[in-house]
């Protein structure tokens, strides 16, 4: 049922995923959906859970690689959100903290093993979530043809400094720039 809801959202947008539409797709009557879910919000929470579960967690690694493990975790999650751009707003309202908590606990253990001061673990985990969701949602709402372009509408005549910066930028894709942004955040968090 959740996979059908996600398919509707992916194909026709978030607003198209109504209970009557979902019932039609499942070939049942709308009231029968209430045997499984209290309301549409519960279905949307299931969609958010499905998206989070689709994101692969990196394999266990060495403590010395803790930063790259977190970068990979963030990049993987961003990729999944961008595979479902119409569903991205669901994550704002229905962040499945119970699923994320297990991953965050794993990350906190890895940081502990790496000697990262415990007082910055929450700063890192909360910041990583905010940066990842924010970046993914920002990209997801862009039209598909410019989604991976960096400052696609910069005008070299009106914004010469920005145009020059974009030209000098060594991270040519949105994903590479995002990964480097996460690395910069992580370096800064441990040096505060």
N, C-alpha and C positions, 0 to 999 in steps of 0.2 A: 504494500500500500504506500509506504514512504517512497519507494523507488518510483512508483507511478507519479506521485506528487512531484518529485524532483524532475522527472521527465517532462511533465506539463510545464513546470517553471522554466526549465532549460529551453523548451521549444517555443512557448507562447508568452512567457513572462510571469512574474509573481502574481499579478492581479488575475490571471487566467486560472489560477489554482483555487477554484471555489469548491465547496463541498458538493454541489450538484455536478460539476464537471468531473471531479474525482470519482464520484459514484458512477457516472456514465462510463468513464474509462475502465472502471473495475467491473462494470456490468452488474451493479447492485443498486438498491434504492438508497438514497442519501441517509435516511434514518438509521440504516444498518451500520453506517460508519461510526455511529455513537456507541456501538457495542465495543469498539476498539479504542476510540479516542473521545475525550470529553468535548472537544471543540476544534476549530481550525488552528488555534494557537498551539494545541498539543501536536497537531500534524506538523506545523512549522518547526516546532522544537525537534521533532523526529528528523526533519529535513536537515536541520543544523547538525544534529548528531551524525547523520549519514555523511555529511561533507567532512566533518572532523575525522571520522573513522577512515575516510578515503585517503587521508594524508598519511603517508608512510613515515614512521619514526625511524631515524637512522639506527643502524645496528649499534650494539654496545661497543664502546671504544676506549681508548686510553685516556686517562685524565689530562694528559698534556694536550689533547685535541678537543678539549671542552668547548672552546669558542667555535671551531668549525662544526662541531656536532650541533650546536645551537643555530648556527647559520643554516645548516642543511635542514634542520627541523623547520625553521622559518620559511625557507625557500620552498620546501615541499608543501607546506600549508598554503602559501601564497599561490602556488601552481594549481592546487585543487580548487581554491576559491575562484581563480580565473578560468577554470574549466566549467564553472557554473556561475557565470557573471550575473545572470538574472536572479539567482538565489542568494547572492552575496549579502543583500540587506537583511536577510533572515538572521544572519549571524550577529547582527547588532542587537537584535531583540532576544535572541535565543541562544546565547553562547553556552554551550554544554560544559560548564565548569567541572562536572563530575568526570568527564572524559579527559579534560585537559589537566586536571589535578594529578592524575597518575603520571602523565608525561612530565609535569612540572616537578613532581617528587623525584622522578628519575634524573631530571636535569639538576635539581638541587643536590642530589647525592653525587653526581658527577662533579659539580662545582666544589663540593666539600672535599672529594677525593683529590681534586686538582689544587686544593689550597686556596681557593677563592674565598675571601672573607665572608662569613655567613651573613654579616649585616648588609651586604649588597645583593644577596640572592633574590630577595623580593623585588628590589629595584630592577634587577636584570630580568626576572621573569615577567613582571608586570609591564615593563618597558618593551620587552620582546613581543608580548601579546599585542600591546597597543600599536607598536610600529608595524607589525605584520598585518593585523586586521585593517589598520588605517591605510597602509600601502595597497593591500589587496582590494579593499573596497573602492579606493580612489581609482585604481586601474580598471576595476570591473565595470564602473559606470561610464567609462569612456567608450566612444564608438570603437568597434572591433578593428577598424583600419588604422587607428592611431594608438591603440591600447598599449603597445610596447615601445612607442616612440617617446623620447625624452624632450619635453617642451616643444611639442609639434607645431605650435603656432607662433613661435618666436619670429619677430620681424627685425632683421638685422639693421634696418634704418632707424626704427623707433626704439629698439632695445639693443644697442650695439654691445654693451657689456655682457648682457645675458647671451646674446648670439655668440660672442667670442668664447664665453665659458662653455657653452654647449659644444662648440667646435673643438675645444681643448679637452673635453671630457673623455677620459680613456675607457670608461665603462659604457660600451656602445648599446647595450640592451637594457630595458627596464629591469630585467631580472639580475643582471650583473651589477647594476647600480644599486638595487635593493640589497643584494648580498653584501656589498661593500659598505652600505649604510649600516647594516646590522653589525658588521665587524667594527666599524668606527664607534658605534654605540657601546659595544662590549668592551672595547679597549678603554673608552672613557669611563665606563662604570666602575672598572676595577682600579682606576687611577685617581678617583675622586678624593 
